[in-house]
């Protein structure tokens, strides 16, 4: 009978010590649970207590912490094989091997960074970490490939791309077309991807649109994206006295985290492309309309001067919510309100046009995803500058 592996919390380790500790925990048949050094001690104690209160099911090899944009940490459990099976296919798609060095600017607690650390233990590229809490260009001078979010990739490019960097794997949130073009002008091949801590790699995009990652089947049912692959997680570890609730749902061998999508073209013939429409639970109910933020954000990101955009609902009596948009400037000069409003008027139905506009640095989760709930709370409390 297989024993139940233990979850072993760890954080605050230097890179070499972290890799050695990950290797020893995995060799012992246990499961590393990597925390972020920036978290308050009280938050980390709650997570460690949850790890101690529940045994992992047999076969679990990795645990990833994910909070999405809600701020509530979940512990996602997966087998070692669910990551290891994807590594050879990823190496082939990226053209990388064990001699490469991968820049990892996101903390090790991020599931995308932990994925790359697991890859190293399985014979993949050598990881390069930031020397401090704020990544510096010199930390990644020897990097030949990159794995991180659009936000950290932009920061690396703007600081001066490493001369040997030739491939970038970018995920976690929307990749701006201008950033892709800027990187490709420098000779860097950019592969954006859609995935989730619960689903792992789902689809990749080398510039022509998202197509399923090798070994992955996808289906769209009433605009909800379902995935079948060998890379799926097992589920969540419950909190003490709690259920293991989370966005992951299953139907037989298929799974979803509630993301909305549609096919452009016929994917069965190989001509189709997957288009993401945002998470179901982020939809805004305003009067009699349902607004999907991703559809509005895509329009706003095309406006000159916009680096990123987040659309959310501000709660109002009777109408449900007002559609609001926060834009993050692409440079020192903020975008013009008139340009934003005109772009919305040209491309969006009246119900989908933002009524309130904000200009601010977008708060993000540890992995780099926009923290939509945090932004909404700040806007409602008057902490975010209005754009008139």
Secondary structure, 3 states (H helix, E strand, C coil): CCCCCCEEEECCCCHHHHHHHHHHHHHCCCEEEECCCCCCHHHHHHHHHHHHHCCCCCCEEEEEEECCCCCCCEEEEEECHHHHHHHHHHHHHHCCCCCCEEEECCCCCCHHHHHHHHHHHCCCCEEEECCCCCCCHHHHCCCCEEEECHHHHHHHHHHHCCCCCCEEEECCCCCCHHHHHHHHHCCCEEEEEEEECCCEEEEEECCCCEEECCCCEEEEECCEEEEECCCCCCEEECCCCCCCCCCCEEECCEEECCEEEEEECCHHHCCCEEEEEEEHHHCEEECCEEECHHHHHHHHCCCCCEEEEEEEEEEECCCEEEEEEEEEECCCCCCCHHHHHHHHHHHCCHHHCCCEEEECCCCECCCCCECHHHHHHHHHCCCCCECC
